[in-house]
Amino acid sequence: MVTWMSWRGVLRRTGHVFRRTAPAIVITVLVAVAAGLFAGSYSFNLAHPTPHRVPVGTLERDHVNERFITAWDDRLNTELTVRVYPDEASALRAVDAQEVFALVRNKTGSDRDVALQLVPAAGASVARVLQQQAPAAAQAVGVSLHTTELRPLQAGDPQGLAIFYITLAAVVLGFIGAAQLSAHAGQLRLHERVLAIACYSALGALAICAVVDWMLHVLDLPAVESWAILAFTMFTCGLVFTAFHVLVGRWAILPTWLLLVMVGNPASGGAVSPALLPEPTRSLGRWLPPGASVSAQHTAVYFNDHQYVTPFLTLAVWCTAAATTAWVWRRRRYPAPSTKGTQARHTG
């Protein structure tokens, strides 16, 4: 009997310790798994960028250009999609619309000279890959290559990564701010929480613009448009966390991190151009908040007269879906304030 009672005590204490430490055990396992998935996601998508159907333009499809492009295509181990434009104006419109990453033309009308005009602003990583293989392709077909740049990157951002970094800041701080509201301002009702997210999004976006542009001069940003894109991004990501918090409570950081950071950021096309990303990352990225934000910001900075509505619609859809989810299920986490006190005062 003594032995049995002793074992019962041990089991009871063990069960108590397990219940007390279970959340820590779960978190430890999840963090370990997430670390591997995080590293794998970025390594798979960004470590070995490979061109996939890269569009390039030409003004005339003569044998010199075709020989060079064929050799260039072989060197790249990919498929260059050649688009022929009838005149200079059409080709430049295609550049401004980000339809091509380079223009190839016969420089002098002879069969010995090819002019290659790269468009780094359309995709810095693509431009680097194209430029690396162009000299060898020209040498293989015996032509002289003359390389210039259309729409170069800004001087403060020679690698073309600053837009990715400011978007990353907006994405991460957007949902971290909402997480902090849940942890330290849990008494807020849903509409108050949304208002707080909107306020820190507006101020945070302004701070990003001020530091990156006005203080450090890394990027020359179109102030109002860049501020609006960053604020919209932070607000959307904050609402995404809020929706997950309504649905899964304290574990909301996990699906938010998975969606926005582990999947969304590598697929955004900010660190590596979408043309170099593998499938399905390349197709998926533009429909997630980080990819939509990078696209809108990139166009605002380098192709301001050719802004597209699709990135803004994507952010709006995510924003609306998250807000609707939080509103429909709000009673699970943010119950309405009690009316007992009010009734008692009226009774008194």
Sequence and secondary structure as in RCSB ss.txt:
>XXXX:A:sequence
MVTWMSWRGVLRRTGHVFRRTAPAIVITVLVAVAAGLFAGSYSFNLAHPTPHRVPVGTLERDHVNERFITAWDDR
LNTELTVRVYPDEASALRAVDAQEVFALVRNKTGSDRDVALQLVPAAGASVARVLQQQAPAAAQAVGVSLHTTEL
RPLQAGDPQGLAIFYITLAAVVLGFIGAAQLSAHAGQLRLHERVLAIACYSALGALAICAVVDWMLHVLDLPAVE
SWAILAFTMFTCGLVFTAFHVLVGRWAILPTWLLLVMVGNPASGGAVSPALLPEPTRSLGRWLPPGASVSAQHTA
VYFNDHQYVTPFLTLAVWCTAAATTAWVWRRRRYPAPSTKGTQARHTG
>XXXX:A:secstr
 HHHHHHHHHHHHHHHHHHHHHHHHHHHHHHHHHHHHHHHHHHHHHSS    SEEEEES   HHHHHHHHHHHHH
HTS EEEEE SSHHHHHHHHHTT  SEEEEESSSSSSEEEEEE GGG HHHHHHHHHHHHHHHHHHT EEEEEES
S   TT TTS HHHHHHHHHHHHHHHHHHHHHHH TT  HHHHHHHHHHHHHHHHHHHHIIIIIIT S    HHH
HHHHHHHHHHHHHHHHHHHHHHHGGGGHHHHHIIIIIIITGGGSSSS GGGS TTHHHHHTTSHHHHHHHHHHHH
HH GGG  SHHHHHHHHHHHHHHHHHHHTGGGTS     HHHHHHHH 
